[in-house]
Structures are given as C-alpha cells and as structure tokens.
Amino acid sequence: MNYYSAQQKMTAIGVYAGYHDGNYTFVLENNEVIDFDQINTMILEHFDLKSTQLKGTRFEINYIELIDDVDDEDYISLKLNQLTLV
C-alpha cells in the first residue's frame, strides 16, 4: 500500500455563514458550502469570526486543500489561510 499526501492552494469568493461546532463556514458564489476546521491564527487576530458580527460579510478566501491517503481512501481537510474583505 502506497501512502501519499498532497495539498492544493485555492481561492474563492464567499459569504461568511458563521462559526459552529469548531468549524468556520462560508457559502461560495456557486452556493457550495465549505467548512474550515483549521485556520491561520493571524486571521483570528484581524477578524472575530466566533462572533455573529461578521455573518453575511463577503470575503476573498484563500485556503489550502489537504489530501491524505488513509487506508486507500482520500481524506480531505481544508485550512483557511487568508481572508480579505471584498
């Protein structure tokens, strides 16, 4: 069995939907909902994403898609890397 790990940088425009159960949720322009369970701590210094004040705010979202092959199945996690107000 071969194990592999990969990552891909992604950029999207989305609206912040809120923080729930340890995830930061955004709705993208194509109505896809994405949850981030990992976040760059610098973002939290600039934006209080755990409060409700930023819900509905539009951002350019830069994130990393982390792909790990675990037991012949891909496990995908998303890390929020940078946010910019749009």
C-alpha positions in Angstrom: 0.0 0.0 0.0 1.4 3.4 -1.0 0.6 6.4 1.2 0.5 9.9 -0.2 -0.2 13.4 0.9 -0.9 16.4 -1.3 -2.0 20.0 -0.9 -3.5 22.5 -3.3 -3.9 26.2 -2.9 -7.4 27.5 -3.7 -9.1 30.9 -3.9 -12.8 31.7 -3.9 -15.3 34.5 -3.1 -17.8 33.7 -0.4 -20.0 34.9 2.4 -19.3 34.1 6.0 -22.1 32.0 7.4 -20.8 31.6 11.0 -18.9 29.5 13.5 -20.4 26.3 14.7 -19.0 23.1 16.4 -15.4 24.2 15.8 -15.9 25.0 12.1 -15.9 28.3 10.2 -18.5 28.1 7.5 -18.6 30.0 4.2 -21.1 29.9 1.3 -19.3 30.3 -2.0 -20.6 32.2 -5.1 -21.7 28.8 -6.7 -23.7 28.1 -3.4 -21.3 25.5 -2.3 -20.9 25.4 1.5 -17.4 24.8 2.8 -16.3 24.3 6.4 -12.9 25.0 7.8 -11.7 23.2 10.9 -8.2 24.6 10.6 -7.4 28.3 10.4 -4.3 30.5 10.2 -4.2 32.2 13.7 -3.3 35.5 12.0 -6.9 35.6 10.6 -8.3 35.5 14.1 -6.2 38.5 15.1 -7.8 40.6 12.4 -11.4 39.1 12.3 -13.5 37.9 15.3 -15.1 35.0 13.4 -16.6 33.5 16.5 -18.9 36.5 17.0 -22.0 37.0 14.9 -21.0 40.4 13.7 -19.3 39.2 10.5 -22.1 36.8 9.4 -23.1 37.8 5.9 -19.8 39.5 5.2 -18.3 38.9 1.8 -14.6 37.8 1.6 -12.0 36.6 -0.8 -11.0 33.3 0.7 -7.6 31.7 0.3 -7.3 28.2 1.6 -5.4 25.0 1.3 -7.0 21.7 0.4 -5.0 19.0 2.2 -5.4 15.5 0.8 -4.2 12.4 2.7 -4.5 8.8 1.5 -5.6 6.9 4.6 -6.4 3.1 4.1 -6.8 3.5 0.4 -9.4 6.4 0.9 -8.7 10.0 0.4 -9.2 12.2 3.5 -9.7 15.9 2.6 -9.4 18.7 5.1 -9.5 22.5 4.4 -7.3 25.1 6.1 -8.3 28.7 6.0 -5.1 30.5 5.1 -6.1 34.2 4.4 -9.2 36.4 4.3 -9.7 39.7 2.5 -12.8 41.8 2.7 -14.4 42.3 -0.7 
